Amino acid sequence: MTGAERDPAPDATRAPAQDTAGLVTRALAALVDSCVVAGLGLAVHLGAAALRVLVTGPPFRLPDPPLWLSGACGWAIALLYLAGNWTLTGRTSGDRLLGLRVTGRSGRLLGVPRALTRAALCLVFPPGLLWVPLSRRRASVQDLVLSTVVRYEHAERRTHQER
């Protein structure tokens, strides 16, 4: 018996799940994105210190904002970073590095409201990613709520070439 005879599901029904990114790839992309967001936060922090030196003069000192303000700024940077990248290109730096693209189920880029909502859900409920291995279509909770999909880039190119 060949592999095609043993497997009752035709390739057309299996392809979307196989082209959809799994938990490990998504987690690695998120780790890269966390490093990028931390770097952006550091750049903002250093920029604030440089602005203070320009306004008040030496010495150069890093600002010491309250913890809540640092957390709110970090959250805002992450939200804008994720939503901006998903809106404009469908890929963050982590996605680009791992060959992923975030789109709607139709393959179109996310609009601003949907990208902002997805980014907020990813930041507020990161354990939603753990649903990926349990889902038949490899969808996170965020994907299910917003009808989004994270595909490997090669699959996205193939889909556009078929149209």
C-alpha positions in Angstrom: 0.0 0.0 0.0 1.4 3.4 -0.9 1.3 6.5 1.3 -1.5 8.0 -0.8 -3.6 4.9 -0.3 -3.2 4.8 3.4 -4.0 8.4 3.9 -7.7 9.1 3.3 -7.2 12.9 3.3 -6.3 14.4 -0.1 -3.3 16.8 -0.2 -5.6 19.8 -0.8 -7.1 19.4 2.6 -3.8 18.8 4.4 -1.9 21.7 2.7 -3.2 24.6 4.8 -2.2 22.9 8.1 1.2 21.9 6.8 1.9 25.5 5.5 0.8 27.0 8.8 3.5 27.7 11.3 3.8 25.5 14.4 4.4 26.4 18.0 8.2 26.2 18.0 8.7 28.4 14.9 6.2 31.0 16.3 7.8 30.9 19.7 11.3 31.5 18.2 9.9 34.4 16.2 8.4 35.9 19.3 11.7 35.5 21.1 13.5 37.5 18.3 10.7 40.1 18.4 11.1 40.4 22.2 14.8 41.2 21.7 14.0 43.8 19.1 11.4 45.4 21.3 13.9 45.5 24.2 16.4 47.2 21.9 13.8 49.7 20.8 13.0 50.4 24.5 16.7 50.9 25.3 17.0 53.3 22.3 14.0 55.3 23.6 15.6 55.3 27.1 19.0 56.6 25.7 17.2 59.1 23.5 15.4 60.5 26.6 18.7 60.8 28.4 20.3 62.5 25.4 17.4 65.0 25.1 17.8 65.8 28.8 21.5 66.6 28.3 20.6 68.9 25.4 18.0 70.7 27.5 19.6 70.9 30.9 23.3 70.3 30.1 25.8 67.8 31.6 26.1 65.3 33.3 24.7 62.5 31.2 22.3 60.4 33.3 19.8 57.8 32.4 16.3 58.7 33.5 14.8 56.7 36.3 11.1 56.6 35.6 8.6 54.8 37.8 8.2 51.1 37.1 4.6 51.6 35.9 5.7 54.1 33.3 8.5 51.9 32.1 6.0 49.0 31.7 3.5 51.2 29.9 6.1 52.5 27.5 7.4 49.0 26.9 3.9 47.7 26.2 3.2 50.6 23.9 6.4 50.0 22.0 5.6 46.3 21.6 2.1 47.1 20.5 3.1 49.6 17.9 6.0 47.4 16.7 3.8 44.3 16.2 0.8 46.1 14.7 2.8 48.3 12.5 4.8 45.4 11.0 1.7 43.2 10.6 -0.2 46.1 8.9 2.6 47.1 6.5 4.3 43.9 5.5 2.7 41.0 7.5 6.1 40.2 9.0 8.0 41.3 12.1 11.8 40.9 12.3 11.3 37.5 14.0 8.8 36.5 11.3 11.2 37.6 8.5 14.1 35.7 10.1 12.0 32.5 10.3 10.2 32.9 7.0 6.7 33.6 8.4 3.9 36.0 7.4 0.8 37.0 9.4 -2.3 37.5 7.3 -6.0 37.1 7.3 -7.3 33.7 6.3 -7.7 35.0 2.7 -4.0 35.8 2.5 -4.5 39.6 2.7 -2.5 41.8 5.0 -4.2 42.8 8.3 -5.8 46.3 8.5 -4.8 48.6 11.3 -7.7 47.8 13.7 -7.2 44.0 13.3 -3.4 44.3 13.6 -3.7 46.4 16.8 -6.2 44.0 18.3 -4.1 41.0 17.4 -1.0 42.7 18.9 -2.9 43.5 22.1 -4.2 40.0 22.4 -0.7 38.6 21.9 0.7 40.9 24.6 -2.2 40.4 27.1 -2.6 36.7 26.6 0.7 35.1 25.4 -0.4 31.6 26.5 -2.9 31.7 23.6 0.0 30.5 21.5 -0.1 27.2 23.4 -3.3 26.3 21.5 -1.4 25.9 18.2 -0.5 22.2 18.7 -4.0 21.4 19.8 -5.7 23.1 16.8 -6.3 21.2 13.6 -5.4 24.3 11.6 -2.5 25.2 13.9 -4.2 28.3 15.1 -3.5 30.2 18.3 -6.3 31.7 20.3 -5.5 35.0 18.8 -5.8 33.5 15.3 -9.2 31.9 16.1 -10.6 35.2 17.6 -9.5 37.4 14.7 -9.5 34.9 11.7 -5.8 35.3 11.1 -3.2 32.8 10.1 0.6 32.5 10.4 2.0 30.8 7.3 5.5 30.0 6.1 6.6 32.5 3.5 7.0 29.8 0.8 3.4 28.8 1.2 2.3 32.4 0.8 4.3 32.8 -2.4 2.8 29.6 -3.8 -0.7 30.8 -3.0 -0.2 34.1 -4.8 1.3 32.3 -7.8 -1.7 30.0 -8.1 -4.1 33.0 -8.4 
